[in-house]
Amino acid sequence: MSNQAGNAVYRVDRFTVPEAALAVFLARVEQTNRLLALQPGHRFQRVLTRAGNPQQVVTVIEWADAAALAAARQVIEQHYAETRFDAAAFMQQLGVHADMGVFHDVPAVAAHAV
């Protein structure tokens, strides 16, 4: 992650993806992440799978601040509307379960990070 904590926010999404849907799901994640990486305030992103269980997928994106995240969210929503992509229907169709949220640094811990 970046060394510029400050007002940073992190979008962390955890997915459980059926094995048969994994390739299609990851292709969509890659497409979305390419667009997000172009947005102002984007600092860092990773797509991770759990060791020994690649059906557990976690995405982490660091944003400069909440405003950058909100602006990026609007860009994605506009892109989905223009392309008529329904993310909820896509995940339901694939059988993907998601736990998504926005996280912040814990100041006392972040101050001691290397």
N, C-alpha and C positions, 0 to 999 in steps of 0.2 A: 504494500500500500504506500501511498505517497507520504512524504515527510511534512506535508503541509496541512496538518490536522485542522486547527482553527475552527471554522464553522462547517467543516466537512460533514456530509451525510452519506450514508451507505444504503443502497438498495440491495437487499439480500433476499433472494428468492430460492426456496427449496422445493424440488419437485420429485415425485415418485412417478416414474415413467415405465409402462409395460415394455418388456424387452422388444416386442414386435414393433413398437412405435418409436423406439429410441432414435433411429436415424432421421426420421421425418421431424421429430421434435427438435433434435439438435440442429438440423438445417434451419429451422425457423428461428431458433435462438441466435444462430450465427447471423442470419439476415437482420434481425432486430438489433443485435449488438453492433453491427457495422454502421447502422444509422445512428445509434446512440453515441458511438465513438466520435462522430463528427460534430456533436453538439457542444456549445460553449459550457465550460465548467466541468466537462468530463475529464477525470484524472486517471482512472484505473479501472480495469475490468478483468474478471476471470470467470471461466466456466469450469467447474470442478465436478468430478464424479467420485463417489465413495470407493475406496480401495476394497476390492472384492465384491462390490455390488454397484456396477455402473448404471443401474436403473435409478440410483439416488443421485440427482443432479442438483448442484447449487450454483447460482450465479451471484456474483458480487460486483457491484459497480460503485466506485467512489465518485461523488460529486462535490464541487467546491462549496456548495451551500444548498439550502432548501430551494432557493429561487432557481438555481440551475437545474435541479431535479424536476421542479414543477414545469419549467419551460420544455425540458426534454420530454416529459410526459405528454405535454400538449402536441409536440411534434409527432410522437408515436401515435397518439389518438387520431391526429389528422391523417397520417399515413395509412392507418388501418381503415379509416373512413373512405379515403380515396381508392384504396385497393379492395374495399369490401371484405376485409378480413375481420372475422369475429373471434377474438382470442379465447373467450370463454367457451364458445361452441367447438373450437379447434381442440382445446384441452379435454373437453367432455367427450368428443368423438374418439380421441386417442386413449381415453381412460387415465389421463394424467391428474394427479392430485397435487395441489400447490399450497404452500405456506409462504406468503410474501409479506415483506415489511421494510420499513425504513429504520435504520439504526444510527446511533451517534456514538462518538468516542466517549469513554468514561475518562474524564479529565485526569484524575489522579493516576490512572494506569497509563494513559496515553503519554503523559509527561515523562514516564520512565522507559518508553519504548526505544529500542535501538534503531 
